[in-house]
Structures are given as C-alpha cells and as structure tokens.
Amino acid sequence: MTPPGHTSVLLLRLAAPLQSWGDRSTFNRRETRPEPTKSGVVGLLAAAAGRSRHAGVDDLAGLGLGIRVDQPGSLLRDYHTVSDYRGRPLLSAAVSAKGAQKPTSPAKRTHITQRFYLQDAVFLAAVEGPGELITALEYAVRHPAFPLSLGRRSCVPAQPLVLGQRTGALEDVLRAEPWQVTKAVRDRWGRRNGNAAHVDLPATLDDPAGDESRDDVPLSFAPTNRTFTTRRIRHTYLAAPTGLTPDPEHPPTTGGHDPFALLGW
C-alpha cells in the first residue's frame, strides 16, 4: 500500500489478438496508431471505474503515462462494404433544412469502409499518480464495472491485464519490469541473441519538455461533445530484463495470447 501523499505506478499489460488505438478516424477509414493512445488508456480506466461517458475525467487525464512496446505486432486492414438491404441508394452526410439526411447524388448504392488493427501486439503501460487514486484504479481494473477493451469494443484484452503497483519514477519502473512477451517469443529471441539478459525496447513517455505533441488527452467522452487537448511526449529506448536469466524478484510473464503456442513455435 502506498503511503498517503505519495505517488505510485500501475502497470498494465495491454495484449490481445487485436488492438486498435485510433486518434484521427473518419466514418469510412478508422486508423490505429502503432501504440496505445492516452485517450484509449484513460477510457479503459474510466470504464473499469464505472464512469459514464458524460462523467468528468480530469483526474484520469492528469495521470502520467508511459508506453513500452514489448511486441509491436503487425498491421491488419479489415475491408468492408456497406449497402442498404432494401436496395435503396445510400444517404449522404449532408442534411436538409429539416435535419433529414439527403440522398447521395448521383445515387450511391455501395460504400467502402476500412478499419485497421494491430494484431498480436504487446504493450506495457505505466500509469503514474497519487497513491490513493492508483490503488482505486487497480481495484477497478481487477473488478471492472463495464467490459474492458483495447481501443475498440471488439478488442478484448488477454490475461494478465494488471501487473500491480510499483514505486519509483515512471521511466525507472518501465525499465525494471521484465519483457512482457510469451515464452515462445522470448526463447526464439534468446537463441538468436545468446540468451542476453536485457533487450532494448522503444518507449514513449509523457514529458513537458518532449519534442513531439500528441492530440490525445481527453477532456470529455460525451458522444455529442468529444473533445481532446494535447500533451508533450518523449521517445526513448529502455533496456528491460529479458527473463532469460533467473531473477526471483521479477519472474517473466508467461500468460497472454500466443497464436502459435499449439504448434510449438
């Protein structure tokens, strides 16, 4: 338990067959960033805590965030076509003076949409803030009020999701935590790299002096008033323990999704 007035870091292992972390999506093209967004992580925490979309999230948006890319995964494009089952032309985005959608002109009967996902990716998210709030959030994620997802409702997280709380600076916590990949991936990497004790992993950290800006800090999740602001971030590499050498204090994680486990790869 973190003493009152102290900060703590909650570690979340974000792994699943599919994830999608969009920040610039439109109706017909829904993108994903190559790593989780702050709005996505805050949304997961808010859902776990049982907050409605109209509830405030200032306390959650103000938490520090660091993302370590343990396994980048690969990009998947999901191609869709949309049509009216009654055979009617589709409606356009324009509306009439009475607020009704106008028909497409010329008439359009099929609409193409594309959705993008990250498949078989694994991220380590570190959320830093006041100890009491972090403790409450850890409990909420372990006992969520609403179903949790990784960016989109259909992207259900694999287990373990919660790795617990850590003390210390956020960057140091991310550096000390063992590599969060399956045993098969770790062993394959070890054979190629001589069972090295550490692996260099890319990470993105909240940093007021960072050299890049991201427009993904939520001010409101209300459906009619979704608004965001910016944050400054810094990119770096962290040498994390591989788990290939014995470390009783930090045993490697063996859970999670491994699509090739049954094949012995």
QUIJOKA-V9812 format. One record per helix or strand. SS is the DSSP state (helix for helix, strand for strand). FROM is the first residue (numbers start at 0). TO is the last residue. If there is no record, write none. Layout:
# QUIJOKA-V9812
SS_FROM_TO ; SS_FROM_TO
This chain:
# QUIJOKA-V9812
strand_6_18 ; strand_25_25 ; strand_28_29 ; helix_37_47 ; helix_57_60 ; strand_63_70 ; strand_73_81 ; strand_90_94 ; strand_100_102 ; strand_110_129 ; helix_130_141 ; strand_161_165 ; helix_169_175 ; helix_182_191 ; strand_197_205 ; strand_211_219 ; strand_226_240 ; helix_260_262
